[in-house]
Amino acid sequence: MPVKLPIFLDHNSTTPMDPRVFDAMKPYFMEIFGNSASRNHSFGWAAEAAVEKARVQVARLLNASVQVKKEPDGTTSHWPDGSVREEALEIIWTSGATEGNNLAIKGVADMYKEKGKHVITQVTEHKAVLDPCKRLQRDGYDVTWLQPDGQGRISPQQIAEAIRPDTILVSIMYANNEIGTIMPMREIGKICKEKGVLFHTDATQAVGKIPVDVEADGIDLLSFTGHKLYGPKGCGALYVRRKNPRVRLTPIFDGGGHERGFRSGTINVTGCVGVGKACEIARLEMATESVRLMGLRDRLHHGITDKIDYVTLNGHPEQRLPHVVNLSFAYVEGESMLLDINDVAVSSGSACTSASLEPSYVLKALGVTEDLAHSSIRFGLGRNTTEEEIDYVVSKLTKAILRLRDMSPLYEMALEGIDPHKVEWTASSAEHH
């Protein structure tokens, strides 16, 4: 079967919408178009029912609280279509993980500032956590920036040692977006509970990919977005614990008091339906899908390392997402390598900032050298990835690397047992090479 080009292996950045999600959303664009806050007529009731049912679908994926709504007389409440009305009051709709992270971090910081103004996070978080924490610093809060180990993990002991009497929040991502390393969430959650500190996680890369259980993991706040698990862009959710403890937040913006006062604004009914359906599909299919993706991920990794030497895996070899592999290729110029595989969509270890290429701050924090960071690729596999695509990428990439290394004097030196990093270059030889 011929491979259709280009090939998309950047599923950490976004995912294509699952056709079943699109089918679930379609009626809510033009037919069931009511405002879910309009409770005086059938158009609003239908929209509200859709939003609340989607909220329950999200809660079930996260093991958040779901309860049957009761009427004032104690009988079971039903929706107009006759179905039992269930509630998932811990799920707050947002525009995505960035808003969810901001609401969680800034909302806790302001609400609990009388208790303390100390927050703990790590240097390898996504910018959507790093930047809100930097904003808190500018506003007079004290932020502890933990350093992960060489495989990208924060230890529970680091958390325990960093917590102080004035600590109000720990924010640690569930799984890293660049290297796929999964954090020891359950142990961190247990420490936070023992110390009476709220625990927030940006679980954007984990939700729908691996089991995420807010109860077992002791999570108080969790952010994610729909477009990372085959749902729509522009809609996500924030889990906010209601019991043991009941978490309170100061809203980021005001107006209308929607979403229990946490997040005002007309609800994106269509988006919520899509996110809910995406969560339902993930809950039912995630276990099987993870096994398949892990097989493809290892096929890619071993296919490359069987043919190419001087390849380094970035991140934890076992505690990582089933669909992610981040590799560094020594003695190869990164930009040339990517140009050679321009019919494969992947993420580079470098990000273009203004006029210069800066190495990934995540890889840098792991101790990866600048030259290796510049020649790193993150492969993010997905629901539609096939064995044929993996084999095509392995073949194309290995040919590109072999061609580039044929032109590399540094690679020649490495083959002769000389470490190029330990060579003292003269000005003229440095210019020559």
N, C-alpha and C positions, 0 to 999 in steps of 0.2 A: 504494500500500500504506500503510495508516494506521500512524502511529508509536505504539508501545506505551510508555505512560508508567508510572512515571518513567524517565528516561534516565540510565544510569550512565556518567559520564565522569570517574571518579576511580580509574582503573586503576593509578595510582602507589601508592595506599593498599592496595589488594588487588585480586584478580581472581577472577571466578567460576571454579569448578573446571571444567575441560574434561571433558565426558562420558566421553571415552576414558580419562582419568585415574581417574575414579570407577569405571568398569568394571574397570580393572586392580586397584583396591584392594579391591573388594567381597569376593572370596574370603577375604581375610586378616582380615576382621572375625570370622567365625564358623566357617569351614571349616578354613582353614590358620592356626590360632591359636597355634602353638607359640612358645616363647621362642627367639630365634635363638642364645642362648648355651647352650641345652640340646643337647649334642652326643652324647647317649647313645641317642637314639631318632629315629624318622622325623618326628615332629612338629617337633622342633628342627631337623633337617636341612632340611626344606622351608622353614622360616622363614629359616634362615641363607642358603639358596640365593637366596631372594627378595631379601634385604637386600644380598647381594654383587652380584647381577645389577643391582640398582638403583644400587649404588655405581659400577659400570662405566658405566652410562648417564650418570651425572653427569660422570664423568671424561672421557667422549668429547665431551661438550658443551664442556668447558673445555680440551680437549687436554692433560689430565693423563695420567700414566703408566698404561697398562693392560698387564698381562702374563699369559701363560698359566701357571697354577700347575702345578708339577711334583711328582710323587710322589718319595719317597726314592730310588727306583731310576732316576730320570731320565725316566720316561714321563709323558705328559700326564695330568693329573688331570681327572676327570669328576665332575659332580654325579650324584646318584642317578637322575635322569631321563635320563642318558646325554649331556647337553650338556657341552661343554668348560668347565672351571672357569677363569674369568678373575678376576684380582685388580686392584683399584684401591686400593692401600694409602695413597694420598695424600688420600683423601676420608674425612673424619671426620663422622659424623652428629651433628647438634645439634638443639635445639628451634627454631632459627631464626637470623636474622642478628644479633639482639641478643646471643644467647649466643655465636655465632661471633666477633663483634667483641670481646667481653669476653675470651674464651679466647685469641684471637690477641694482643691488646694486653697484657693482664695476664700471659698465659703467657710471652710473649717478655720482658717487663720483668723478671719474676722470674728466669727462666732465665739471662738474659744480664747481670744487674746487676753482675757482677764486671768485665765489659768496659766498661760505662758505664751512665749513667742519664739519657740524653738521648733524647727522642722528638720527632719532627716530624709535625705534622698541619696542618689548615687550619680556619679559623673557620666555614666553611660546611658542615662535615660533619654527618651525622645525629647526633642526640643519643646514639645507641648507640655512637658513637665519641667524641664530645665528653665525655660523662660519665665513661667509663673513663679518658680522658686527664686529666680534672680529678682523678679519684681518685688517679692516679699522682702528680700534683703535690702532693696532700695527704700522700702517702707519701714525699715527698722527691725525686721525680724532676723533671727540668727538661724542660718541654714548650715547643717553639717553635710558635707559632700563626701560620701563614702567611695572608696576605691575598690573596684572588683579585683578578683585574682586574675591570673593569666588566661583563664578559660571563661572569664566574664561573669563569675558568680560572686554574689555577696553572701557572706556567712552569717548565720544567726548570731554568732558571737559578736560580730561587728555591730549588729543592731543593738544587742544587749548592752554593749559597752558605750554606745553613742547616746542611749536614752538618758535624759536628765529629768529632774523634778519638773522643769518647765517645758518639757517636750509635749507637743499637742498632736503631732502628725508624723507618721512614717509613710513615705511614698516610694514604693519599689515596683518596677514593672514586672509583670508575670513572666514574659519571655522577651528577649531582646530582638528588635526589629532587624538588626544587621547580621547578627551571628546565630540567632535562634536559641541561644542559651536560656534554659528555664531556671528560674530562681527557686530556692527552697521555701516556697510560700507557706506551707503548713507550719514549719518551725518558726518562721518570722511572725506569722499571725499569732502563734501561741505566746511568744515573748511579748508582743504588743498588748495582748489581752491581760497577761500577768502584770504588766506595768501600767495598765489603764491608759494606753496611748492609742489613738485611732490609726487604723491601717488602711491606706489607699493603694490601689494598684491600677496602672494603665495596662489593661489586659487585651489591648487591641489585637496583638498578634496571636494570642492564645485562644480567645473565645471562638468556638466552632472548630478548632484544630485539635485541641487536647481537652480532657475533662477539667472543667473549672467549677469548683464547689465553694461558694462563699461561706457556707456554714463550716465545712470541714477545714477550710483554710483560714478561718478566723478573719475574713475580710470585712471591713466596715463600709468601704466605698470602692466601686469598680467602674472604670470607664471603658467603653469600646464603641466601635462604629460599624455600620452595616456593610460598607463596601469592601471590607477585608474578608467577609465570609459569604460572598456571592449575593449580597443584597445591594440596595441603592446607595449612591453617594449622597451626602448631605443629611443623613439621619443616623443617629446613634442613641445610646442610652447610658445613664449613670445609675448604678445600684447604690442605694442609700439605706443602710441598716435601720430598722425601726425598733428592734428589741435587743437588749443585752450587748451593747448599749443602744439607746435611741440616739441617732446622730442628727444633729441640727446644723443647718447651713445658712449663711447669709447669702441671699441671691446676688448674682452679678449684675442683673438688670431687673427693673421693676415695670409693672404694667399689666393689670388684669388678674394677677394671682394664679395663673395656670400652674399645673403640675405641683399641687399642694404648696404653692407659693414659692417653690424653689426656682421655677423657670417660666417666667411669663412669656406669652406669645402664642399665636394661633398654632395649633398642633399640625404638623405635616402628616395628615392622615394617610396619604398614599405611601409615604416613606415608612411610616410606622408599620403598615400592613406588610411591606416588603421585608423590613428587618425582622418582624415576627415570623414570617414564613421562612426566611433564611435560617433563623435560630431553630425552628422546628425541624427543618431538613437536617441541619447539623446534628441535632440531638439524636435523631434516628439513624444517621448514616456515618457519623464521625468515626466510630470504632473501626468499621470496615475500610473507610477511606484512608484513615491514618496508616493502616497496615500496607495498603497499596502504595501510598506516597512514600513511605519509608523504604519500600523495595526499590522504587524508582530513584529516590535520593541516593541510596547506596549504589545502585547501578551506575549512576552518573559519577559519583565520587570514585568508585573503584575502576570504572572505565577509564577515567582520566589518569589516576595514579598508577594503573598497570602499564601505561604507555609513556608517562612523563615523570621525570624525577624532580626533586627540589620543589615539591608541592606541599604546602602547609595548610592544615585545617584550622580555621579560626573559630574559637568557641569551645564548648564542652563536647567531648566525643560521644557522650551518652545522654546527658541531660539537656537535650535540645529538641526543637520542634521537628516533627516528622517530615516536613516538606522543605526544609531549609538547609543549604550547605554553603558555607563561605570559605573560599579557597584563595590562597596567595600563591603566585607563580614567580619564583625567583628568576632573576637574570632575563626578565622580559620587560619591555617598555609597555606600560599599561594601556596607554592611548592607542598604540599600534595594534595591540592585541584585540581591543574592542572594535577597532575599525575592520579587522579581519573577520570578525563574527557579527557584522552589522545586520544580519538577518535573524539574529537572536536577541530578544529583549531581555537584558539582565541589568543588575545594578552594579555599578563600579564601586571600588573602594575609595574613590575620590569624588569630591563634589566640587563643581566649578563655582568659585566665589570670586566675583569681580574679574580681575585679570589673571588670577593665579589658581592653580589646582592645589587644594588643601587636602591632605590625607584625612581619612575618616577619624573623627575624634573617639569613636568607639574602639577602633583597632589600635589607635595610639594609646588609649588607656590600658589596653591589654599588653602593651609593650612591643607591639608589632613595629618593626623599623619603617621609616618613611618610604624607602624604596619598595618594600613588600606591600605596604598599605596601598601604594599607587598601582600595584599590579594584582589587586584583589578583586574577586568577583563574587557577588552574592547571587546564588541561584534560588529562586523561589518557585517551587513546583505547585501545580494546582489540580483541580478536579478534572480538567480536560487534558492534562498532560499524558502523552502516550509513550510507550517504550520506543517506538520509531523515532519520536522527537528527541528523546534522550540519546539514542544511539547517533543521531545526526549531529547533535551538539558535541558529543564526545569526539566524533571524527573530525568535525570542523575545527574545534578548539585545539585538539592535539596537533593537527597539521599547522595551524597558525603559530603555536608555541615553538614547534620544532623549526619552522622557517625563521622565526625571529631569533631563536637561540643560535642558529647557524651563523648569524651575523654578529653575535655578542662575544667580544673578547673576555668579558667577565665570566661567562659560562665556560669558556675554554679553560680559564684559570681554575675554576671550581672543579672541573673534571681532572685537572692535574693535581688536585689536592691543595690548592692555594686558596685561602679565604680572602676574597677581594676586599672585605671590610677591614682586614688587618694589614693591608698593603699601604705603605706610606707613599702616597703619590707625590711626585714633584709637580710643579706648576705646568711644565711642558707636557708631561705624560698625562696629567689629568685632562689637559685641553685636547690631547690626541685621542684619549679614550672617550 
